Amino acid sequence: MKKIGLISDTHGYLHPRVKHHFKEVDEIWHAGDIGTLELADELEAFKPLRAVYGNIDGAEIRSVHPKHQRFMCEGVDVWITHIGGYPKRYDRQVYEEIYKNPPKVFICGHSHILKAIPDHKLKLVHLNPGAAGKNGFHKVLTLMRFELKDGLIGNLEVIELEKRV
């Protein structure tokens, strides 16, 4: 079993409670718009990090973190990208591949809207942890935690870090 901390859209800001909420996780996954390489390095020094770059990330981050990560974890096929859309409205950049070869868990960021949606047609779970940074229209800074075990996702938690005024 692996415990995962999921974060996105930090835009260079690491909320002081992120590490507290991720202290029990085995890995941190960042779904893009990291903002600075220093933020990614700080997360990676704390826990193993899998990250993708987002549309605001510059060449330095893009040279270290890919646009897509697709991998197996605890028997679960996972795909992380920043701009991916959501069930019935997948982005054109992922549309063909997701219908041809759907993962079990599809993770993206970008919208700053927290979502956990089953896609019954493709038999996958779509996750978007919302936004944990201060830039954007979102009203609450959010994260997710979950577990992967024996090919299944479970114990999904939504964490609210802070309401924005």
Buried (B, 14 or more C-beta within 10 A) or exposed (E): EBBBBBBBBBBBBBBEBBBEBBEEBBBBBBBBBBBBBEBBEBBBEBBEBBBBBBEBBEEEBEEBBBBBBBEEBBEBBBBBBBBBBBBEEBBEBBEEBBEEEBBBBBBBBBBBBBBBBEBEEBEBBBBBBBBBBBBBEBEBBBBBBBBBBEEBBEEBEBBEBEEEE
